[in-house]
Amino acid sequence: MITKIIDSNPITFNYEFSELGIDERTLDFLCNEAFKKDLFFNSISVDEITIENYVYLLLKNNFYSEFNFKEYKGVNSLKKILERYFEIKLKSNPSTRSSISVLDKFILTLASPKYDCFMELDHIFPLKEYSIPVHLRKRYNLNHPANLCYLSKSNNQKKSNKLPSVYLEYLETQNETKLHTEFLSQTFWNELISENFNGEINSKAAFDSYLAIRGQRLIESLVARVSGVISE
């Protein structure tokens, strides 16, 4: 739980976020003044700030100014905020897709079934193996959070630029059970297949559909985790 703030200084606040495995350096970067003040004024009217409320305020204040969200009310709006964020990321201008933001990484650390500071960020579909002309690849939102996952260093190195279906087959032939299990879990691969995703990308529409499906899995995982449904 986040303890009630008793200091009148809106910049001072206490939190216990270590149980979620979040890098505090990332939190420090994201805690802008609007968030700190909002957290302070919310703490005046309640006995304690819950983790859900903390994450809600963190996301709302960071997203609001950049993406012009309408101001959602209540902790249950976390899912709507994330859905809106993923939607905007999907429709973003190709010229702004070259980097992965700190907020993207923050969301992924919360949504990932497993995360620690030694894990590395991987593009599930690197697209480099596809026969897509280079001038068309920029249309594919490669850095969308739904196309990213955290893998152990050994898993990420072995995967390299392999397509997921190719990599899974490789792990099976090499009897790499631990890495195979980790990849399935971190990508939500079985859940994707169960929703009529065939594991292949043959068009921009298919890629966007894949992003939408996996994005929902990430949102559900994040909301469940910070709501206490999934324990560490």
MORA-V243713 format. One record per residue. N is the residue number from 1. RES is the residue in one letter. OMEGA is omega in whole degrees, 0 to 359 (none if undefined). Layout:
N_RES_OMEGA ; N_RES_OMEGA
This chain:
1_M_174 ; 2_I_185 ; 3_T_179 ; 4_K_180 ; 5_I_179 ; 6_I_177 ; 7_D_181 ; 8_S_180 ; 9_N_183 ; 10_P_180 ; 11_I_181 ; 12_T_176 ; 13_F_180 ; 14_N_176 ; 15_Y_175 ; 16_E_186 ; 17_F_188 ; 18_S_182 ; 19_E_177 ; 20_L_177 ; 21_G_183 ; 22_I_177 ; 23_D_184 ; 24_E_177 ; 25_R_177 ; 26_T_179 ; 27_L_180 ; 28_D_180 ; 29_F_185 ; 30_L_186 ; 31_C_179 ; 32_N_185 ; 33_E_179 ; 34_A_179 ; 35_F_182 ; 36_K_180 ; 37_K_179 ; 38_D_178 ; 39_L_180 ; 40_F_183 ; 41_F_174 ; 42_N_182 ; 43_S_180 ; 44_I_188 ; 45_S_180 ; 46_V_181 ; 47_D_179 ; 48_E_176 ; 49_I_180 ; 50_T_178 ; 51_I_180 ; 52_E_181 ; 53_N_179 ; 54_Y_181 ; 55_V_179 ; 56_Y_180 ; 57_L_180 ; 58_L_181 ; 59_L_184 ; 60_K_184 ; 61_N_179 ; 62_N_181 ; 63_F_191 ; 64_Y_185 ; 65_S_185 ; 66_E_187 ; 67_F_175 ; 68_N_175 ; 69_F_165 ; 70_K_187 ; 71_E_177 ; 72_Y_181 ; 73_K_171 ; 74_G_181 ; 75_V_182 ; 76_N_179 ; 77_S_181 ; 78_L_180 ; 79_K_181 ; 80_K_179 ; 81_I_180 ; 82_L_178 ; 83_E_179 ; 84_R_180 ; 85_Y_180 ; 86_F_178 ; 87_E_180 ; 88_I_178 ; 89_K_180 ; 90_L_184 ; 91_K_184 ; 92_S_179 ; 93_N_181 ; 94_P_182 ; 95_S_181 ; 96_T_186 ; 97_R_188 ; 98_S_183 ; 99_S_176 ; 100_I_187 ; 101_S_176 ; 102_V_178 ; 103_L_176 ; 104_D_181 ; 105_K_179 ; 106_F_179 ; 107_I_181 ; 108_L_178 ; 109_T_178 ; 110_L_186 ; 111_A_184 ; 112_S_176 ; 113_P_178 ; 114_K_176 ; 115_Y_166 ; 116_D_188 ; 117_C_180 ; 118_F_181 ; 119_M_184 ; 120_E_181 ; 121_L_183 ; 122_D_170 ; 123_H_183 ; 124_I_173 ; 125_F_180 ; 126_P_178 ; 127_L_181 ; 128_K_182 ; 129_E_181 ; 130_Y_178 ; 131_S_179 ; 132_I_179 ; 133_P_183 ; 134_V_184 ; 135_H_179 ; 136_L_185 ; 137_R_181 ; 138_K_177 ; 139_R_180 ; 140_Y_184 ; 141_N_186 ; 142_L_183 ; 143_N_175 ; 144_H_181 ; 145_P_181 ; 146_A_176 ; 147_N_182 ; 148_L_174 ; 149_C_176 ; 150_Y_177 ; 151_L_172 ; 152_S_183 ; 153_K_181 ; 154_S_179 ; 155_N_181 ; 156_N_180 ; 157_Q_179 ; 158_K_181 ; 159_K_180 ; 160_S_181 ; 161_N_180 ; 162_K_172 ; 163_L_185 ; 164_P_180 ; 165_S_178 ; 166_V_182 ; 167_Y_178 ; 168_L_178 ; 169_E_178 ; 170_Y_180 ; 171_L_178 ; 172_E_181 ; 173_T_180 ; 174_Q_181 ; 175_N_178 ; 176_E_187 ; 177_T_182 ; 178_K_179 ; 179_L_179 ; 180_H_180 ; 181_T_180 ; 182_E_182 ; 183_F_178 ; 184_L_183 ; 185_S_185 ; 186_Q_180 ; 187_T_188 ; 188_F_189 ; 189_W_181 ; 190_N_177 ; 191_E_178 ; 192_L_180 ; 193_I_180 ; 194_S_179 ; 195_E_174 ; 196_N_171 ; 197_F_186 ; 198_N_177 ; 199_G_182 ; 200_E_177 ; 201_I_181 ; 202_N_178 ; 203_S_177 ; 204_K_180 ; 205_A_180 ; 206_A_179 ; 207_F_179 ; 208_D_178 ; 209_S_177 ; 210_Y_179 ; 211_L_181 ; 212_A_181 ; 213_I_182 ; 214_R_177 ; 215_G_178 ; 216_Q_178 ; 217_R_179 ; 218_L_180 ; 219_I_180 ; 220_E_180 ; 221_S_181 ; 222_L_182 ; 223_V_179 ; 224_A_183 ; 225_R_182 ; 226_V_178 ; 227_S_177 ; 228_G_180 ; 229_V_178 ; 230_I_180 ; 231_S_180 ; 232_E_none
